[in-house]
Amino acid sequence: MSVISAPDEIPELYRHYQDLRKNPPFSTGLARGNVVVARYADVAAACRHPHLLMGKVLEPALAMPRALQPVIRPAMRTLSRMMLFTDPPDHTRLRGLANRAFTPAP
């Protein structure tokens, strides 16, 4: 899939989305190592899969060459403190705090 650069390319993008939903649960044709999961049930299952926990996703960065470690480690430390990059139970606790902050009072 390419980047949409003109309004007349938008219908093609929607056809691509439709194909993603009809075909196998994931597509690997975008970029090496990337996977696109398009159907709701498949996304929900992926979010619960133990091999896709953020701790596991971030691990390869720690195996970067030694010369890159001074750059990688501070970035990893920063990312690991963000709610998006945390795993349960920390993510659950942080999500609860965020939900309270954004839930209207009765």
Secondary structure, DSSP 8 states (H G I E B T S, - for coil): -----SGGGHHHHHHHHHHHHHSSSEE--SSTT--EE-SHHHHHHHHH-GGGSHHHHHHHHHTS-GGGHHHHHHHHHHHHTSGGG--TTHHHHHHHHHHHHHS---
